[in-house]
Amino acid sequence: MSRRQERVAHELRNRIARVIKQRVGDPRLRDVTITGVKASSDLSFVRVFYRTLGAREEVVQAFAGAKPFIRRCLAEGLRLRRVPELDFRLDESLDKAARIDEILRELHEGRVADSGEAAEPGRNKEEPA
């Protein structure tokens, strides 16, 4: 991603979060946090990642209804020729990281159970004591 794309994405993230918190009146978007924005190379398209504590399906519907209003609000303050199309996506990176951590923990517990002893940090079990 170019420096300009990063700068625009960062600005869009801040503005979108502010619009959702201050100007969008939909209560289904009350517990939404914008976690990231990824802009296309020509800045015509932006994928907005979010996390929510609310019902996921309701939030998807709320974003579908609020998208035109959010774009209009962005147009008021952006210095771009064209306001990018917005695509809102649930940020699943934390869920994936938690799942990977769980798998690693299960693997570690399985090895400890197979060896019949607790692993000592900094010591290889093949090395004599």
N, C-alpha and C positions, 0 to 999 in steps of 0.2 A: 504494500500500500504506500502510495506516495505521501510526502509530507502534507500536501494540500488536502488529500483525502482524509488523513488522520485529523487534521485541524478542523475540517468541516464536520466530520463524524463526531468529534468531541463537542463542538458547538451545537450540533443537532441533538445530541444526547441531553445536554443541559437544557436546551429550549423545550424539547418534547417533555421532559420530566416536569419542568415548570408549568407548561400548559396543562398537563394532566392534573397536577396538584391544585393549580389555582383557577383554571378556567373551564375545565370539563366538569360538568355537574353530575355525571353518571356515578352513582354510588358503587357500582360494580368495579370501578377502576380505583377506588379509594386505597386498596391495599396492594397496588402495583408499584414495583420498583423497576426502573429502566436500568439494565445492567450493561448494555453495550449497544453500539451502532456500527454497522459495517456498510460503507458506501461503495457503489460501483465506481469504476475508473472514470466515467464521464459525469458522475454525481447525479445521474438521472434517476437512480434507484437506491433506496436505503433499506436495509434490513435492521429492524429494531428488536433487540432482545430484551425480555422482561421476566421478572419473577413475580409470583403472586401468592398471597395467602388465601385468596378467595377461590371459588369454584372455577376451574379452568375453562369450562365450556361457556360459562356466563361472561368471563373476561374476553374470550375470543369474539363473542357476539357484541360486547360493548365496544371493543376496538373497531369492529367492522362498521358500527354506527358512528363512532367518533372520528374516524379517519379523515373525512372531508373537512370537518371543523378544525382538526389539528393541523392539517395542511394549510388552511386559510390563516390560522394564527402564525404559523411559521413564515408565511409569505410576508407578513407585516414587518418582520424584522430582519429577514435574511438578505444578504447581498449576493444573491445568486440569480442568474438569468431565469432559471426555472426551479420551482420548488420540486424536490425529488418525490417520486412515488414512494409510499411507505408500505412496508411489509412487516407486520408485527408477528414475532415468533417467541414462543416460550423458551426461555434459557434453561436447557437441561444439563448444562455442564456440571453443576453442583451435584445433581442426581447421578450422573455418570461417574464423577469422582468418588462419590460415596460408595457406589457399587464396586468400583475397582478396589477401593480400600477394604471393603468387606471380603472380596475374593482373596486379596493378599493375606488378610487376617486368617481366613479359613485355611489357606495353604500353609501358613506358618503354624497354626494350631495342629494341622494334620501331620506336619513333619515332627513337631514336638511329641505328639502322641505316638507316632511310629517309632521314634528313637527311645521312648520310654523315660526320657529325662528332659528337664528344662534346659533350654539352650543358654549357655553363659556368654555374655557379650564379650567380643574380642578373642574368643577362643574357638578354634576349629575342633570338632569332635574327633577327627582322625589323629590329631596331635596328642602325644602322650602327656600326661600331667606332670 
